[in-house]
């Protein structure tokens, strides 16, 4: 599915302010599920009780992550190796991962 410019812009805003709460990678079926808690304010009424959304991305070509011993923007921070299973677990544990 191709996204419109408006959809892309909305996703950029939502992802910039999101908290990563889940990640599931299925290499065999070539997809990844990303669960985010997003800030949202509807035009009318209160914000939803459950702020989570899930993005299913397919086809999955590759997974690329930068896992550092330091802040995300510290270019001198040591890069650490990480497996897909460790990445999924760290997202669930909320260990300093930034979307």
N, C-alpha and C positions, 0 to 999 in steps of 0.2 A: 504494500500500500504506500503510495506516495503521499507525503504530508504537504499541506499548503504552507505558505510563508507565515500565515497567521497561527497555524498549529505549531510550527517550529518555534516561533517567537514565544508562544504560551508555554511550551515545554522548557525553553531556555529559562524563563522566569521561574517556573515551578521547580526545576532541578537546581537552580542556583540557591534556593531557599529550603531545599528538601533535606530531610534526615534519612539516611540509608538504613532501612530496617530489615531487609532480606535480600538474599541473592541465591539463585539456583541456576546452575549451569548443567545442561544436558548435552554432552559432547556427541553421544550416539545419535540423538535426534536433531542435533544442530540448532539448539535454541538456548536463550538465557532469559530468566525471569528476574526482574529488578523490582523490589518493593520499596516504595518511598512513603514517608509521611510528609505531606506537603501543606504549606500554609494556603488556605483558600478562604475567600470571602465572597459568597454569592451576592448577586445584585440585590436580592431581597432575602430576608431571613437570616438566621444564625449560621455560623460555620458548621459543617457536618461533624457529628460526634466522632466518627472514625475518619481521620485524615489520610488514611493509606490509599495509595493507588499502586497498580502493578503494570509494569511495561513488559510485554513479551516480545523479545527481539529475535527474529528469525529471517534468513538463515544466519547462523553463528559461524563466522569465518575464523576468528581468532579472539582470544582474550588477552588483553594487555593491561598490566597493572604496575604501578610504581609504588613499591613498599619500602619506606624509608625509616631509618632510626633517627627521627627528628620531625620537624614540621614539614608540611607538604611543599612549602616554597623555599626550603633551605637547600640550595644547590649543593652544599658541601655535606649534607646528611648522607650517611652510609646507606647504599642500596642493599636491601636484604632479599634473599631468595624466598619465594612463596609458591606453594602449590595451589591448584584450584580448590582443593578441599580446605586448605588453610584459609584461603581468601573467603570462601563461603562462611566458614566458622567465625572469622574475625568480624565480618559484617554483622552476623547475628549477635556477637558479643559487643558490638559497638565500639571497637577498639580504634578510635581516632581516624576512621575512614571518612574521607571527604568525597562527595559526589563530584 
